[in-house]
């Protein structure tokens, strides 16, 4: 594990491997740097790959007040660490964050956005969800915040969430409860940035949830340099490295 200091003094933990042009991987909700490590490993033969803990999760810090621009500064610090420019791969809310960073001027040459959860056709968070999540975390109820995010933002049935709450993995989710307040703020009411000039490949899995597939199509159509690709698999908003890595590598090699 390596660490660096972001612009506001936040410690950001990251792993680095491989050699060649750099890719920074930006994970989504309930993810730490391990989530995208299998995909990064598939690409490490031809690229320098960087996976990191976004703030408020894993080994990274959580300086307040939070804003999406502070998270973009974290990405900027990582890009500076690998030479001043990089490709980016964003997953879920991390894809929306990476788009925001690129649109505000981060040195991202090309971007792959995997299933950015933009609201489409009536699917999307209630506008007050970030506030309700934050209130639960502030009240010392991280488990309830996790449950609320899973039922409202992800759309899991209550009985499934009840089972998850009994599982050994739930403690790790509770530890990241503050981060889902941030992810909710990133996704709630978000729209694809029509001013984004960075070449962007928007990917979705063939077996993902339908609203995410539709959101990928809408995003690619909206972005000035957007392109959409469906890859096999990807059931329930997951990434299959064996099919996603080649598509990612081919797109980045174009640049």
NORGI-V715099 format. One record per helix or strand of 3 or more residues. SS is the DSSP state (~ for helix, > for strand). FROM is the first residue (numbers start at 0). LEN is the number of residues. If there is no record, write none. Layout:
{{SS:FROM:LEN} {SS:FROM:LEN}}
This chain:
{{>:1:4} {>:10:8} {>:21:5} {~:36:7} {>:47:5} {~:67:14} {>:85:6} {~:92:11} {>:107:7} {~:128:10} {~:141:13} {~:157:9} {~:169:6} {~:176:11} {>:198:7} {~:209:13} {>:225:6} {~:240:13}}
